[in-house]
């Protein structure tokens, strides 16, 4: 069935960090505040910068927006595995 073939293809490229369009991320939280501050920013600018954190998986974030996990078990599986592979997307998805 074509839907199953596409499902397995999407699982292969979207759920393995470092492969396909799934990039290795920092997880839910940064390791330190210095990840958000560069040399030109002051401490006051930290709050502004922290609120718009950098994500590595823009492509996966856009794919997640188009999926409806309540409509199909394959989409549900894909969403769960994508969020496990790229935990930085969990706060924006919930």
C-alpha positions, 0 to 999 in steps of 0.5 A: 500500500502506498500510504505504508510506504510513505509512512516508513519513508517519513519514519526513516528521514524524520525520526533518526537524529543526524539522518535525513531532515532530523538534526541533533538538537539540545533537548528541552532546555539549554545546557547553560545561559551562555548558549543564548548570549553572544559577546555583543549582548548584555544581560538585559538582552538575555530575556528577549533572546531567551524567549525566541530560542533557536531550534535546529529542526525547522523542517520537522516543526513544519511537518508537525503542523500539518499532521493530524495524529487523531485522524490516523494511527500512522500519523500518531506514530510519526508524531510520537517518534518525531517528538522523541527524536527531537525533544526541542519541538515538544514545548512548541507542539503541546 
